[in-house]
């Protein structure tokens, strides 16, 4: 064998050794990765799962080790118990839980009230002001055309004479709880979903309805405007255990808040409901917003 052939053989052998050593080192690093795992929790709803994926993947892009835990029957209890470290939440719902009597209604006031009411050991990211997830007050188009009432405030004086349906009662213990400031209906009927609510609105079994948020089939119905926030603001934020994130990680959560909109979230939910994996939909959204 010539000296050149020997040299080439030596180089190939050394390369193989280096590749093997590199692979072993990578496995070793993976096996000994002592970075804490941050679990992001979600219930079984598409909204919750998609948002969990968004927050988990956003944090992962800072180098954080993350996992997503779905199907939680009580996400807040899981957070309190330390089984998960982060939850996506609606700030108005948090305020209802922690201080139902708070007069805060508009987004800035709700954000401030949530911060003031935070239980010890919990923190929140910025709220995504572009996500208006308030329940909507809806009425049949024919009724609106007849009386011209197109805002929640204008409807309030007539509430005492109305039978109202609600997809999402304000309280599991009291489905007749007042859901809209200034509107105390004669009767409130709980409904399992928007389809059932819409059917009874259109056949005049009830005269007004409260949805559980934006979206859904509202054919034949009019959404009443609520510029005065008679319904408490509901904006998405991340709720997490205090002290677990550094400044870069918190900034990443806040960047999500700065980009996420109602239309984005509805589109993501529709995408997942028609077959796209939640992790894939979240990744594409993060990529599209350079997050």
C-alpha angles and dihedrals in degrees: 000000000000122000090249092054091049091050092051091049091051091050092050091049092050091048091052091050092050093049091049092047091049092051091049091049091051092051090046091051092048091049093050099040101138097182110126117257112237111209116206112202134213139171119231098275119110091235093055095045094048092049091048089054091049093052094042094050093043090055091045089060088064090056095264118145106233141176132186120229113195136181095049110164091202110020093178091056090049089053093047090050093049095243088124129022103203137037133181108230144169108247095216090056090050090053090049088054097045103031113007092171094059112126091214112124111148120077098255093046092047091049091052093046092050091052090049092049098045112133116237113279097026131100135181136216123229112293117250098242090188091067108082101181098160117140111262125231108224134187134178112277090233092056092048091049090051100049102021094228105150104154133064091234092055091050094051098084090056096047094097089065096046135094105217132194123211127196092194115030116210090236131028088211096050115031090179092060114135107263101176125051110249094010118103107170123209089235135005121203119194117227128199095221146354094263092061091045092050092050093054092045092054093048090046095242085131128021102213136016140205116213125204093244142311125325133037132103108315097164109155093015134101122216110223115228117244107192092152094055097239081163114060116254115261113198128164120250139157116255112199145163112274121251099021099102134062125217094272093053093048090049090054091054089049091050088058089053090052093055107034117099136179091252091050092052094046090049092050092049091050091048093052093043089057095052112283114131111249091233091053094048091049093049093051091049092049091048092049090054095043092242 
